[in-house]
Amino acid sequence: MKFLVTFEYKSYYEDESENKVAKNTLEYEADNYDELLKILDEEDYDDEIVINFNAKSNCDATERDYIKIVDEDNKVLLEDN
């Protein structure tokens, strides 16, 4: 099955004004929803989307949360508002 997964990425800098937030949607293939969740939880992701290259303070952390999952039949399986 194919799934579309929308992520929200965040970066946390010492100077909070330099933090960034971004959203991105990626396509995944998995046998079922449970397998998809396992893939997402184990996947190493590229956090460059929220790196603030102009920041003067240090980046303490980045994170990625899946906020929407849609299956190949366009059925919404998960949605955080």
PDB file of N, CA, C and O in Angstrom, chain B, residues numbered from 101:
ATOM      1  N   MET B 101       0.834  -1.189   0.000  1.00  0.00           N
ATOM      2  CA  MET B 101       0.000   0.000   0.000  1.00  0.00           C
ATOM      3  C   MET B 101       0.876   1.248   0.000  1.00  0.00           C
ATOM      4  O   MET B 101       1.988   1.257   0.528  1.00  0.00           O
ATOM      5  N   LYS B 102       0.349   2.277  -0.596  1.00  0.00           N
ATOM      6  CA  LYS B 102       1.030   3.569  -0.568  1.00  0.00           C
ATOM      7  C   LYS B 102       0.350   4.472   0.453  1.00  0.00           C
ATOM      8  O   LYS B 102      -0.864   4.430   0.649  1.00  0.00           O
ATOM      9  N   PHE B 103       1.171   5.281   1.088  1.00  0.00           N
ATOM     10  CA  PHE B 103       0.699   6.220   2.086  1.00  0.00           C
ATOM     11  C   PHE B 103       1.347   7.579   1.855  1.00  0.00           C
ATOM     12  O   PHE B 103       2.511   7.657   1.462  1.00  0.00           O
ATOM     13  N   LEU B 104       0.603   8.637   2.097  1.00  0.00           N
ATOM     14  CA  LEU B 104       1.161   9.987   2.127  1.00  0.00           C
ATOM     15  C   LEU B 104       1.232  10.416   3.576  1.00  0.00           C
ATOM     16  O   LEU B 104       0.232  10.400   4.293  1.00  0.00           O
ATOM     17  N   VAL B 105       2.431  10.801   4.002  1.00  0.00           N
ATOM     18  CA  VAL B 105       2.646  11.178   5.392  1.00  0.00           C
ATOM     19  C   VAL B 105       3.111  12.631   5.431  1.00  0.00           C
ATOM     20  O   VAL B 105       4.112  12.992   4.812  1.00  0.00           O
ATOM     21  N   THR B 106       2.374  13.452   6.164  1.00  0.00           N
ATOM     22  CA  THR B 106       2.751  14.845   6.357  1.00  0.00           C
ATOM     23  C   THR B 106       3.434  14.975   7.715  1.00  0.00           C
ATOM     24  O   THR B 106       2.920  14.545   8.747  1.00  0.00           O
ATOM     25  N   PHE B 107       4.610  15.583   7.666  1.00  0.00           N
ATOM     26  CA  PHE B 107       5.421  15.774   8.859  1.00  0.00           C
ATOM     27  C   PHE B 107       5.483  17.245   9.231  1.00  0.00           C
ATOM     28  O   PHE B 107       5.385  18.125   8.376  1.00  0.00           O
ATOM     29  N   GLU B 108       5.646  17.493  10.520  1.00  0.00           N
ATOM     30  CA  GLU B 108       5.990  18.822  11.012  1.00  0.00           C
ATOM     31  C   GLU B 108       7.375  18.708  11.629  1.00  0.00           C
ATOM     32  O   GLU B 108       7.600  17.923  12.550  1.00  0.00           O
ATOM     33  N   TYR B 109       8.287  19.497  11.112  1.00  0.00           N
ATOM     34  CA  TYR B 109       9.666  19.526  11.585  1.00  0.00           C
ATOM     35  C   TYR B 109       9.864  20.784  12.425  1.00  0.00           C
ATOM     36  O   TYR B 109       9.301  21.837  12.125  1.00  0.00           O
ATOM     37  N   LYS B 110      10.668  20.665  13.477  1.00  0.00           N
ATOM     38  CA  LYS B 110      10.961  21.817  14.330  1.00  0.00           C
ATOM     39  C   LYS B 110      12.432  21.799  14.721  1.00  0.00           C
ATOM     40  O   LYS B 110      13.039  20.744  14.905  1.00  0.00           O
ATOM     41  N   SER B 111      12.981  22.997  14.840  1.00  0.00           N
ATOM     42  CA  SER B 111      14.334  23.128  15.393  1.00  0.00           C
ATOM     43  C   SER B 111      14.257  24.025  16.619  1.00  0.00           C
ATOM     44  O   SER B 111      13.427  24.930  16.706  1.00  0.00           O
ATOM     45  N   TYR B 112      15.140  23.746  17.553  1.00  0.00           N
ATOM     46  CA  TYR B 112      15.179  24.489  18.810  1.00  0.00           C
ATOM     47  C   TYR B 112      16.584  25.050  19.010  1.00  0.00           C
ATOM     48  O   TYR B 112      17.554  24.307  19.157  1.00  0.00           O
ATOM     49  N   TYR B 113      16.668  26.370  19.011  1.00  0.00           N
ATOM     50  CA  TYR B 113      17.952  27.060  19.183  1.00  0.00           C
ATOM     51  C   TYR B 113      18.012  27.707  20.560  1.00  0.00           C
ATOM     52  O   TYR B 113      16.987  27.960  21.193  1.00  0.00           O
ATOM     53  N   GLU B 114      19.226  27.965  21.003  1.00  0.00           N
ATOM     54  CA  GLU B 114      19.411  28.662  22.278  1.00  0.00           C
ATOM     55  C   GLU B 114      18.638  29.972  22.278  1.00  0.00           C
ATOM     56  O   GLU B 114      18.004  30.328  23.272  1.00  0.00           O
ATOM     57  N   ASP B 115      18.692  30.682  21.167  1.00  0.00           N
ATOM     58  CA  ASP B 115      17.898  31.901  20.975  1.00  0.00           C
ATOM     59  C   ASP B 115      16.603  31.474  20.278  1.00  0.00           C
ATOM     60  O   ASP B 115      16.608  31.182  19.082  1.00  0.00           O
ATOM     61  N   GLU B 116      15.512  31.438  21.013  1.00  0.00           N
ATOM     62  CA  GLU B 116      14.251  30.915  20.490  1.00  0.00           C
ATOM     63  C   GLU B 116      13.752  31.647  19.250  1.00  0.00           C
ATOM     64  O   GLU B 116      12.973  31.088  18.478  1.00  0.00           O
ATOM     65  N   SER B 117      14.179  32.863  19.052  1.00  0.00           N
ATOM     66  CA  SER B 117      13.745  33.611  17.863  1.00  0.00           C
ATOM     67  C   SER B 117      14.332  33.014  16.582  1.00  0.00           C
ATOM     68  O   SER B 117      13.885  33.344  15.484  1.00  0.00           O
ATOM     69  N   GLU B 118      15.324  32.144  16.716  1.00  0.00           N
ATOM     70  CA  GLU B 118      15.965  31.517  15.549  1.00  0.00           C
ATOM     71  C   GLU B 118      15.366  30.147  15.224  1.00  0.00           C
ATOM     72  O   GLU B 118      15.759  29.515  14.244  1.00  0.00           O
ATOM     73  N   ASN B 119      14.422  29.691  16.038  1.00  0.00           N
ATOM     74  CA  ASN B 119      13.762  28.406  15.786  1.00  0.00           C
ATOM     75  C   ASN B 119      13.031  28.426  14.459  1.00  0.00           C
ATOM     76  O   ASN B 119      12.579  29.479  14.010  1.00  0.00           O
ATOM     77  N   LYS B 120      12.914  27.259  13.827  1.00  0.00           N
ATOM     78  CA  LYS B 120      12.177  27.129  12.578  1.00  0.00           C
ATOM     79  C   LYS B 120      11.180  25.991  12.682  1.00  0.00           C
ATOM     80  O   LYS B 120      11.394  25.019  13.407  1.00  0.00           O
ATOM     81  N   VAL B 121      10.077  26.127  11.939  1.00  0.00           N
ATOM     82  CA  VAL B 121       9.058  25.089  11.825  1.00  0.00           C
ATOM     83  C   VAL B 121       8.741  24.943  10.340  1.00  0.00           C
ATOM     84  O   VAL B 121       8.616  25.939   9.628  1.00  0.00           O
ATOM     85  N   ALA B 122       8.611  23.701   9.874  1.00  0.00           N
ATOM     86  CA  ALA B 122       8.281  23.464   8.468  1.00  0.00           C
ATOM     87  C   ALA B 122       7.444  22.196   8.357  1.00  0.00           C
ATOM     88  O   ALA B 122       7.507  21.317   9.217  1.00  0.00           O
ATOM     89  N   LYS B 123       6.663  22.116   7.291  1.00  0.00           N
ATOM     90  CA  LYS B 123       5.878  20.918   6.999  1.00  0.00           C
ATOM     91  C   LYS B 123       6.300  20.363   5.649  1.00  0.00           C
ATOM     92  O   LYS B 123       6.687  21.102   4.744  1.00  0.00           O
ATOM     93  N   ASN B 124       6.217  19.038   5.535  1.00  0.00           N
ATOM     94  CA  ASN B 124       6.590  18.377   4.289  1.00  0.00           C
ATOM     95  C   ASN B 124       5.802  17.076   4.196  1.00  0.00           C
ATOM     96  O   ASN B 124       5.576  16.413   5.208  1.00  0.00           O
ATOM     97  N   THR B 125       5.384  16.708   2.990  1.00  0.00           N
ATOM     98  CA  THR B 125       4.658  15.464   2.771  1.00  0.00           C
ATOM     99  C   THR B 125       5.497  14.540   1.904  1.00  0.00           C
ATOM    100  O   THR B 125       6.016  14.942   0.863  1.00  0.00           O
ATOM    101  N   LEU B 126       5.622  13.278   2.357  1.00  0.00           N
ATOM    102  CA  LEU B 126       6.394  12.264   1.647  1.00  0.00           C
ATOM    103  C   LEU B 126       5.537  11.034   1.405  1.00  0.00           C
ATOM    104  O   LEU B 126       4.600  10.760   2.154  1.00  0.00           O
ATOM    105  N   GLU B 127       5.865  10.295   0.352  1.00  0.00           N
ATOM    106  CA  GLU B 127       5.147   9.061   0.029  1.00  0.00           C
ATOM    107  C   GLU B 127       5.936   7.861   0.540  1.00  0.00           C
ATOM    108  O   GLU B 127       7.159   7.808   0.412  1.00  0.00           O
ATOM    109  N   TYR B 128       5.224   6.900   1.119  1.00  0.00           N
ATOM    110  CA  TYR B 128       5.828   5.676   1.639  1.00  0.00           C
ATOM    111  C   TYR B 128       5.061   4.475   1.116  1.00  0.00           C
ATOM    112  O   TYR B 128       3.885   4.579   0.767  1.00  0.00           O
ATOM    113  N   GLU B 129       5.746   3.320   1.066  1.00  0.00           N
ATOM    114  CA  GLU B 129       5.094   2.053   0.768  1.00  0.00           C
ATOM    115  C   GLU B 129       5.288   1.134   1.951  1.00  0.00           C
ATOM    116  O   GLU B 129       6.389   1.024   2.491  1.00  0.00           O
ATOM    117  N   ALA B 130       4.211   0.472   2.356  1.00  0.00           N
ATOM    118  CA  ALA B 130       4.254  -0.493   3.445  1.00  0.00           C
ATOM    119  C   ALA B 130       3.112  -1.485   3.240  1.00  0.00           C
ATOM    120  O   ALA B 130       2.143  -1.190   2.541  1.00  0.00           O
ATOM    121  N   ASP B 131       3.233  -2.654   3.849  1.00  0.00           N
ATOM    122  CA  ASP B 131       2.186  -3.674   3.714  1.00  0.00           C
ATOM    123  C   ASP B 131       0.892  -3.264   4.409  1.00  0.00           C
ATOM    124  O   ASP B 131      -0.199  -3.636   3.977  1.00  0.00           O
ATOM    125  N   ASN B 132       1.022  -2.485   5.502  1.00  0.00           N
ATOM    126  CA  ASN B 132      -0.149  -2.064   6.255  1.00  0.00           C
ATOM    127  C   ASN B 132       0.217  -0.864   7.135  1.00  0.00           C
ATOM    128  O   ASN B 132       1.364  -0.417   7.144  1.00  0.00           O
ATOM    129  N   TYR B 133      -0.756  -0.358   7.861  1.00  0.00           N
ATOM    130  CA  TYR B 133      -0.572   0.828   8.692  1.00  0.00           C
ATOM    131  C   TYR B 133       0.453   0.586   9.806  1.00  0.00           C
ATOM    132  O   TYR B 133       1.293   1.444  10.077  1.00  0.00           O
ATOM    133  N   ASP B 134       0.383  -0.574  10.444  1.00  0.00           N
ATOM    134  CA  ASP B 134       1.326  -0.880  11.528  1.00  0.00           C
ATOM    135  C   ASP B 134       2.763  -0.921  11.025  1.00  0.00           C
ATOM    136  O   ASP B 134       3.674  -0.434  11.694  1.00  0.00           O
ATOM    137  N   GLU B 135       2.961  -1.502   9.848  1.00  0.00           N
ATOM    138  CA  GLU B 135       4.310  -1.534   9.275  1.00  0.00           C
ATOM    139  C   GLU B 135       4.778  -0.116   8.944  1.00  0.00           C
ATOM    140  O   GLU B 135       5.946   0.217   9.146  1.00  0.00           O
ATOM    141  N   LEU B 136       3.883   0.703   8.443  1.00  0.00           N
ATOM    142  CA  LEU B 136       4.227   2.090   8.159  1.00  0.00           C
ATOM    143  C   LEU B 136       4.710   2.799   9.424  1.00  0.00           C
ATOM    144  O   LEU B 136       5.735   3.480   9.403  1.00  0.00           O
ATOM    145  N   LEU B 137       3.976   2.639  10.519  1.00  0.00           N
ATOM    146  CA  LEU B 137       4.374   3.282  11.775  1.00  0.00           C
ATOM    147  C   LEU B 137       5.753   2.814  12.229  1.00  0.00           C
ATOM    148  O   LEU B 137       6.542   3.608  12.741  1.00  0.00           O
ATOM    149  N   LYS B 138       6.040   1.544  12.046  1.00  0.00           N
ATOM    150  CA  LYS B 138       7.359   1.008  12.405  1.00  0.00           C
ATOM    151  C   LYS B 138       8.448   1.655  11.548  1.00  0.00           C
ATOM    152  O   LYS B 138       9.503   2.036  12.055  1.00  0.00           O
ATOM    153  N   ILE B 139       8.182   1.775  10.246  1.00  0.00           N
ATOM    154  CA  ILE B 139       9.135   2.419   9.336  1.00  0.00           C
ATOM    155  C   ILE B 139       9.389   3.860   9.773  1.00  0.00           C
ATOM    156  O   ILE B 139      10.536   4.305   9.831  1.00  0.00           O
ATOM    157  N   LEU B 140       8.326   4.577  10.077  1.00  0.00           N
ATOM    158  CA  LEU B 140       8.456   5.984  10.458  1.00  0.00           C
ATOM    159  C   LEU B 140       9.234   6.143  11.761  1.00  0.00           C
ATOM    160  O   LEU B 140      10.059   7.048  11.893  1.00  0.00           O
ATOM    161  N   ASP B 141       8.967   5.262  12.719  1.00  0.00           N
ATOM    162  CA  ASP B 141       9.637   5.356  14.016  1.00  0.00           C
ATOM    163  C   ASP B 141      11.122   5.010  13.941  1.00  0.00           C
ATOM    164  O   ASP B 141      11.915   5.515  14.736  1.00  0.00           O
ATOM    165  N   GLU B 142      11.504   4.156  12.994  1.00  0.00           N
ATOM    166  CA  GLU B 142      12.895   3.719  12.884  1.00  0.00           C
ATOM    167  C   GLU B 142      13.704   4.536  11.874  1.00  0.00           C
ATOM    168  O   GLU B 142      14.931   4.442  11.837  1.00  0.00           O
ATOM    169  N   GLU B 143      13.030   5.322  11.071  1.00  0.00           N
ATOM    170  CA  GLU B 143      13.683   6.046   9.982  1.00  0.00           C
ATOM    171  C   GLU B 143      14.548   7.195  10.492  1.00  0.00           C
ATOM    172  O   GLU B 143      14.137   7.962  11.363  1.00  0.00           O
ATOM    173  N   ASP B 144      15.747   7.298   9.934  1.00  0.00           N
ATOM    174  CA  ASP B 144      16.605   8.455  10.166  1.00  0.00           C
ATOM    175  C   ASP B 144      16.202   9.495   9.114  1.00  0.00           C
ATOM    176  O   ASP B 144      16.129   9.182   7.926  1.00  0.00           O
ATOM    177  N   TYR B 145      15.946  10.709   9.546  1.00  0.00           N
ATOM    178  CA  TYR B 145      15.440  11.715   8.612  1.00  0.00           C
ATOM    179  C   TYR B 145      16.417  12.883   8.461  1.00  0.00           C
ATOM    180  O   TYR B 145      17.275  13.121   9.312  1.00  0.00           O
ATOM    181  N   ASP B 146      16.259  13.587   7.369  1.00  0.00           N
ATOM    182  CA  ASP B 146      17.072  14.769   7.066  1.00  0.00           C
ATOM    183  C   ASP B 146      16.399  15.985   7.699  1.00  0.00           C
ATOM    184  O   ASP B 146      15.286  16.356   7.325  1.00  0.00           O
ATOM    185  N   ASP B 147      17.084  16.597   8.659  1.00  0.00           N
ATOM    186  CA  ASP B 147      16.497  17.741   9.364  1.00  0.00           C
ATOM    187  C   ASP B 147      16.896  19.086   8.770  1.00  0.00           C
ATOM    188  O   ASP B 147      16.622  20.132   9.359  1.00  0.00           O
ATOM    189  N   GLU B 148      17.533  19.065   7.621  1.00  0.00           N
ATOM    190  CA  GLU B 148      18.016  20.312   7.002  1.00  0.00           C
ATOM    191  C   GLU B 148      16.884  21.298   6.733  1.00  0.00           C
ATOM    192  O   GLU B 148      17.117  22.505   6.674  1.00  0.00           O
ATOM    193  N   ILE B 149      15.678  20.803   6.571  1.00  0.00           N
ATOM    194  CA  ILE B 149      14.522  21.652   6.288  1.00  0.00           C
ATOM    195  C   ILE B 149      14.303  22.698   7.386  1.00  0.00           C
ATOM    196  O   ILE B 149      13.719  23.750   7.123  1.00  0.00           O
ATOM    197  N   VAL B 150      14.765  22.422   8.619  1.00  0.00           N
ATOM    198  CA  VAL B 150      14.567  23.367   9.720  1.00  0.00           C
ATOM    199  C   VAL B 150      15.879  23.883  10.324  1.00  0.00           C
ATOM    200  O   VAL B 150      15.883  24.485  11.398  1.00  0.00           O
ATOM    201  N   ILE B 151      16.968  23.644   9.632  1.00  0.00           N
ATOM    202  CA  ILE B 151      18.238  24.212  10.107  1.00  0.00           C
ATOM    203  C   ILE B 151      18.285  25.676   9.694  1.00  0.00           C
ATOM    204  O   ILE B 151      18.092  26.011   8.525  1.00  0.00           O
ATOM    205  N   ASN B 152      18.541  26.534  10.658  1.00  0.00           N
ATOM    206  CA  ASN B 152      18.643  27.967  10.402  1.00  0.00           C
ATOM    207  C   ASN B 152      20.125  28.289  10.197  1.00  0.00           C
ATOM    208  O   ASN B 152      20.877  28.469  11.154  1.00  0.00           O
ATOM    209  N   PHE B 153      20.517  28.355   8.942  1.00  0.00           N
ATOM    210  CA  PHE B 153      21.930  28.560   8.621  1.00  0.00           C
ATOM    211  C   PHE B 153      22.404  29.967   8.968  1.00  0.00           C
ATOM    212  O   PHE B 153      23.607  30.231   8.970  1.00  0.00           O
ATOM    213  N   ASN B 154      21.475  30.869   9.261  1.00  0.00           N
ATOM    214  CA  ASN B 154      21.838  32.231   9.652  1.00  0.00           C
ATOM    215  C   ASN B 154      21.830  32.422  11.171  1.00  0.00           C
ATOM    216  O   ASN B 154      22.087  33.521  11.664  1.00  0.00           O
ATOM    217  N   ALA B 155      21.536  31.355  11.903  1.00  0.00           N
ATOM    218  CA  ALA B 155      21.453  31.464  13.362  1.00  0.00           C
ATOM    219  C   ALA B 155      22.815  31.783  13.970  1.00  0.00           C
ATOM    220  O   ALA B 155      23.850  31.297  13.514  1.00  0.00           O
ATOM    221  N   LYS B 156      22.786  32.591  14.986  1.00  0.00           N
ATOM    222  CA  LYS B 156      24.006  32.921  15.712  1.00  0.00           C
ATOM    223  C   LYS B 156      24.164  32.042  16.953  1.00  0.00           C
ATOM    224  O   LYS B 156      25.273  31.875  17.460  1.00  0.00           O
ATOM    225  N   SER B 157      23.052  31.478  17.444  1.00  0.00           N
ATOM    226  CA  SER B 157      23.119  30.595  18.611  1.00  0.00           C
ATOM    227  C   SER B 157      23.207  29.138  18.153  1.00  0.00           C
ATOM    228  O   SER B 157      23.050  28.837  16.969  1.00  0.00           O
ATOM    229  N   ASN B 158      23.456  28.256  19.093  1.00  0.00           N
ATOM    230  CA  ASN B 158      23.570  26.831  18.796  1.00  0.00           C
ATOM    231  C   ASN B 158      22.201  26.172  18.716  1.00  0.00           C
ATOM    232  O   ASN B 158      21.262  26.566  19.407  1.00  0.00           O
ATOM    233  N   CYS B 159      22.110  25.168  17.863  1.00  0.00           N
ATOM    234  CA  CYS B 159      20.896  24.369  17.754  1.00  0.00           C
ATOM    235  C   CYS B 159      20.954  23.281  18.827  1.00  0.00           C
ATOM    236  O   CYS B 159      21.879  22.469  18.852  1.00  0.00           O
ATOM    237  N   ASP B 160      19.961  23.277  19.704  1.00  0.00           N
ATOM    238  CA  ASP B 160      19.914  22.281  20.772  1.00  0.00           C
ATOM    239  C   ASP B 160      19.312  20.966  20.302  1.00  0.00           C
ATOM    240  O   ASP B 160      19.733  19.897  20.744  1.00  0.00           O
ATOM    241  N   ALA B 161      18.329  21.037  19.408  1.00  0.00           N
ATOM    242  CA  ALA B 161      17.657  19.813  18.963  1.00  0.00           C
ATOM    243  C   ALA B 161      16.791  20.097  17.742  1.00  0.00           C
ATOM    244  O   ALA B 161      16.417  21.237  17.464  1.00  0.00           O
ATOM    245  N   THR B 162      16.485  19.018  17.023  1.00  0.00           N
ATOM    246  CA  THR B 162      15.470  19.059  15.968  1.00  0.00           C
ATOM    247  C   THR B 162      14.540  17.876  16.218  1.00  0.00           C
ATOM    248  O   THR B 162      14.915  16.891  16.853  1.00  0.00           O
ATOM    249  N   GLU B 163      13.318  18.002  15.701  1.00  0.00           N
ATOM    250  CA  GLU B 163      12.379  16.890  15.825  1.00  0.00           C
ATOM    251  C   GLU B 163      11.465  16.846  14.628  1.00  0.00           C
ATOM    252  O   GLU B 163      11.289  17.830  13.910  1.00  0.00           O
ATOM    253  N   ARG B 164      10.884  15.672  14.431  1.00  0.00           N
ATOM    254  CA  ARG B 164       9.932  15.462  13.339  1.00  0.00           C
ATOM    255  C   ARG B 164       8.773  14.641  13.887  1.00  0.00           C
ATOM    256  O   ARG B 164       8.973  13.589  14.494  1.00  0.00           O
ATOM    257  N   ASP B 165       7.559  15.136  13.663  1.00  0.00           N
ATOM    258  CA  ASP B 165       6.360  14.416  14.080  1.00  0.00           C
ATOM    259  C   ASP B 165       5.469  14.211  12.867  1.00  0.00           C
ATOM    260  O   ASP B 165       5.305  15.122  12.056  1.00  0.00           O
ATOM    261  N   TYR B 166       4.895  13.027  12.736  1.00  0.00           N
ATOM    262  CA  TYR B 166       3.925  12.845  11.656  1.00  0.00           C
ATOM    263  C   TYR B 166       2.589  13.374  12.156  1.00  0.00           C
ATOM    264  O   TYR B 166       2.121  13.020  13.239  1.00  0.00           O
ATOM    265  N   ILE B 167       1.989  14.230  11.339  1.00  0.00           N
ATOM    266  CA  ILE B 167       0.757  14.904  11.751  1.00  0.00           C
ATOM    267  C   ILE B 167      -0.447  14.508  10.900  1.00  0.00           C
ATOM    268  O   ILE B 167      -1.588  14.803  11.254  1.00  0.00           O
ATOM    269  N   LYS B 168      -0.184  13.833   9.770  1.00  0.00           N
ATOM    270  CA  LYS B 168      -1.286  13.370   8.934  1.00  0.00           C
ATOM    271  C   LYS B 168      -0.817  12.185   8.103  1.00  0.00           C
ATOM    272  O   LYS B 168       0.258  12.212   7.505  1.00  0.00           O
ATOM    273  N   ILE B 169      -1.646  11.145   8.079  1.00  0.00           N
ATOM    274  CA  ILE B 169      -1.351   9.974   7.256  1.00  0.00           C
ATOM    275  C   ILE B 169      -2.598   9.662   6.441  1.00  0.00           C
ATOM    276  O   ILE B 169      -3.696   9.539   6.983  1.00  0.00           O
ATOM    277  N   VAL B 170      -2.412   9.536   5.125  1.00  0.00           N
ATOM    278  CA  VAL B 170      -3.498   9.251   4.193  1.00  0.00           C
ATOM    279  C   VAL B 170      -3.124   8.006   3.399  1.00  0.00           C
ATOM    280  O   VAL B 170      -1.998   7.900   2.914  1.00  0.00           O
ATOM    281  N   ASP B 171      -4.059   7.057   3.261  1.00  0.00           N
ATOM    282  CA  ASP B 171      -3.750   5.851   2.500  1.00  0.00           C
ATOM    283  C   ASP B 171      -4.011   6.066   1.011  1.00  0.00           C
ATOM    284  O   ASP B 171      -4.440   7.140   0.590  1.00  0.00           O
ATOM    285  N   GLU B 172      -3.743   5.018   0.219  1.00  0.00           N
ATOM    286  CA  GLU B 172      -3.852   5.141  -1.236  1.00  0.00           C
ATOM    287  C   GLU B 172      -5.289   5.336  -1.722  1.00  0.00           C
ATOM    288  O   GLU B 172      -5.514   5.717  -2.871  1.00  0.00           O
ATOM    289  N   ASP B 173      -6.253   5.075  -0.845  1.00  0.00           N
ATOM    290  CA  ASP B 173      -7.659   5.328  -1.192  1.00  0.00           C
ATOM    291  C   ASP B 173      -8.116   6.712  -0.738  1.00  0.00           C
ATOM    292  O   ASP B 173      -9.306   7.027  -0.759  1.00  0.00           O
ATOM    293  N   ASN B 174      -7.156   7.523  -0.332  1.00  0.00           N
ATOM    294  CA  ASN B 174      -7.384   8.896   0.139  1.00  0.00           C
ATOM    295  C   ASN B 174      -8.160   8.941   1.463  1.00  0.00           C
ATOM    296  O   ASN B 174      -8.819   9.933   1.775  1.00  0.00           O
ATOM    297  N   LYS B 175      -8.071   7.864   2.223  1.00  0.00           N
ATOM    298  CA  LYS B 175      -8.698   7.808   3.539  1.00  0.00           C
ATOM    299  C   LYS B 175      -7.715   8.338   4.572  1.00  0.00           C
ATOM    300  O   LYS B 175      -6.576   7.875   4.639  1.00  0.00           O
ATOM    301  N   VAL B 176      -8.149   9.314   5.386  1.00  0.00           N
ATOM    302  CA  VAL B 176      -7.291   9.882   6.421  1.00  0.00           C
ATOM    303  C   VAL B 176      -7.247   8.902   7.598  1.00  0.00           C
ATOM    304  O   VAL B 176      -8.275   8.601   8.205  1.00  0.00           O
ATOM    305  N   LEU B 177      -6.051   8.412   7.909  1.00  0.00           N
ATOM    306  CA  LEU B 177      -5.869   7.432   8.974  1.00  0.00           C
ATOM    307  C   LEU B 177      -5.444   8.097  10.275  1.00  0.00           C
ATOM    308  O   LEU B 177      -5.702   7.571  11.358  1.00  0.00           O
ATOM    309  N   LEU B 178      -4.803   9.235  10.173  1.00  0.00           N
ATOM    310  CA  LEU B 178      -4.360   9.988  11.345  1.00  0.00           C
ATOM    311  C   LEU B 178      -4.295  11.450  10.968  1.00  0.00           C
ATOM    312  O   LEU B 178      -3.834  11.803   9.882  1.00  0.00           O
ATOM    313  N   GLU B 179      -4.760  12.304  11.873  1.00  0.00           N
ATOM    314  CA  GLU B 179      -4.644  13.750  11.639  1.00  0.00           C
ATOM    315  C   GLU B 179      -4.621  14.455  12.978  1.00  0.00           C
ATOM    316  O   GLU B 179      -5.573  14.371  13.753  1.00  0.00           O
ATOM    317  N   ASP B 180      -3.527  15.150  13.246  1.00  0.00           N
ATOM    318  CA  ASP B 180      -3.391  15.993  14.428  1.00  0.00           C
ATOM    319  C   ASP B 180      -3.650  17.418  14.018  1.00  0.00           C
ATOM    320  O   ASP B 180      -3.098  17.895  13.026  1.00  0.00           O
ATOM    321  N   ASN B 181      -4.473  18.093  14.761  1.00  0.00           N
ATOM    322  CA  ASN B 181      -4.783  19.501  14.427  1.00  0.00           C
ATOM    323  C   ASN B 181      -4.040  20.428  15.317  1.00  0.00           C
ATOM    324  O   ASN B 181      -4.170  21.645  15.189  1.00  0.00           O
TER     325      ASN B 181
END
